[in-house]
Amino acid sequence: MPAHAAAERWDVIVVGAGPAGSACAALLAARGFRVLVLDRDEFPRFRIGESLLPASNVVLEALGLEPPAPEGGGAVDETFFFKGGGDFIREASGHAASFSFADALPGPPRGTWHVDRSRFDRALRDLARERGAEVRHGERDGKVCEVDIDPEAGVTVTLGSGARERGRYLVDASGQGRLMARRLGSVQPYEHFGKAAAFTHYAGVSDAAFAELLPQSHIRIMIIEDGWGWVIPLPGARLSVGVVSRGRGIRKEDVFDYVASSALVSRLTAGAEASAPRLVSNFSYRNASPHGARYCCIGDSACFIDPVFSSGVSLALVGAREVCEQLGDALEHGREGEPDLMQAHGEKMQRAYDVFAALVNRFYNTRFIDQVLFRAPDAGTLRRSVISVFTGDVFRPDNTFAAMLVSSRTQPPSHDQQAHSDHRL
């Protein structure tokens, strides 16, 4: 049985009930730990980040949420829609390149999922409750107003109601809220990635449009001037469509201007009804202090890299599982107060962040799109290595493309470096 300290009501307090927080809570509660999850939002709630990578499938399987892939692709239920890879398309020049997860290096699953985030997040939250975690929502009971971490005595959080809860350890899964990073002043933006995204959902998409997307139902990444767009098929005859700009000043309505300018996206959405457009900005950053004595950050609270390669939710789930394995053993042996408890975990996740940050940097700031994506060979080790990175399988030592990314530039360039970039691959 876990070693409980009498002074604390909870073994672990998790801030945030999104995918990372709920997955972490479910895994820890299943081991018998007392887990409290706090989230200021009520569920269900709207979120983007609707396209997963195969790296997340292992975590979903461990949680008991991995559905079987449907024959012929398409939706499994109201939550999951099969995803077999990704297409990069530049309509202005006629260039296109398709990458199937089936062509990756051996190891990861050959497909994954597009998800309805409101249902996906709720399913993970409900699973945490089923496993024994207590989950609280709302400005009064789920909002964290203050955090006090005593390396010797434990963690105290003050809620919106004024009530205080004590625990042995804090897991910050607060997403873009970045609880600990803001508290510590450790947010470091990625300056040369996308600055903002405008997006919408189209309901009532025609059978002909979905027939064009099936059976592999790849995500479509549309290369446009000074940015890119996405098209993601979702359950319920819906499409998620968005546009990302490298510049500032994007408006919500720009997503409709983009749809009108694209022959492909106009065809796929013809006759469908768009939801009210939304806008998000300033979403690319890393947390320079993602762990310390009695706390760690997972998911977006640790790092979020531009969404072009769909790494966010998948790395959040992978990181949550890794943390639970380390933290569970420490809690059982009373070692949760060790200041370097998550050092190895942090270094492992930093490898993943470095690979994707270097990849995204090349996407925006070099000739990578033309020299690699649109000129990729139909077969061979390089292609398989590139696709393996696209699957999120970035921890293996034998991926030459991943090694090249991190060895040549582990972090995106500073403003001064970018000003003198020679635009090499």
Phi, psi and omega in degrees: 000148177300146179276107182268138173270129187298331185285340183256139176282329185239145171284317182224132171253122180253124178261111181113125181253021175289191184305315181294311183295316181290321177298315179299315181297318180296316182293320180288318179297326179296338178270003176097007179276151178275113187238130174247128178246131182238132177213127183289338181274152170271150177253149359286156181221157181273136174214151165261192193085050192264000185240118183268173173245155180304337178301333182283341185299324181297322179289317178299321178296317179297329179276348183082022182249003183281113180277161175286144179291134181282147175293132179079008178076192178092197186277142171273314180204204181284353184253316192248136175228127187300143177228121183255357181160208182212147175244138173250127188225129171242099184296326185299328182249351182083008180280143176206147177215136182243136181232116180263135177299338179296341182263009180287169172301154181302143175138291187285163174302158184271001178199171179209215192220141155271143185227148167281107189296325180297319179283321180298312180297320180294322178297318177294318178299315180296324178296319178301318178295318180299326181281351175119358178284149172264128182240128179238140180238161170105161182298330182277308188259343183249350182276129177266117181265324181218150175228130175236119180247116175254114183306334181264320190264338180123200188241136174233128176243140176255128186266173179299332178283349186095348179291154178241142177234139181246144179213171179274336186205148178245128171250116179270106175240039188280004175065221181294348173294331172050055186310301185287323180297319177291320180297322183266354183066037187249019177282126177236104183292149166271111192280337191245029175253195176297145182261329184200156179227135172248138188206164180205168172246139174253124178256155180072035179292141187291156175298325180296321179295315180290329176298328178290330182274330183281163004271342186278342177043055177297150165291139175259120174256113186261116182277121180230172180297127176059034177164205181200164177233165178228152171225119184234121175286140182230159175301157177080028178055048181235157172233137168266125181231132180212167177222135181246134181246142173280342181262170177267165176095010178293144178250157177305318185291348181297336178295326178286326174297320178295314180303316181295332182276348185253120178296320181294309184291325176299319179294316182293331184258003183303127179083353179272161183254126182273144172280171176300133181291154179231167183219135170229151182212168177052050188258358183252119184193167170231156177260116183287348179229068187282356178202159180188194181299117175069019173208155168210158180246136179229160180066214184296340178289341176266319182188142168223125181252142182330137189286005188301328180253016171058036185275343193302296185294322182294315177293329176297316180292317178299315179297322179298317180294318179299316180297318182297322178296317180289314184290321180301314179296320180295318180297321181295333183248012177068028182254012187293344180274357181296126185296334181256022184304318184260018182299311181295320177299314180300319179293321179294314180293327178297327175301314180296315180297320180296319180298311183289325177296319178293322178295313180295322177301317179293324178301317184273325197240007177225191179266024184304318182302312183282321187275335181245303185296310184274353177241017183296136176294159181286343181206178177111168185295320181299313180301315181295324178292319178297314181295325178298321173297319178299333179280349185089006180275072191253003183265346184290144183278349187260012179269105185292327180291317177297319179297320178297319181300311186280334182280329183278328177195103186285339178227152175301155185290155172288173180302316181294320179296319181295326181296335181250017181299140177263007175061037174283161176295000000 
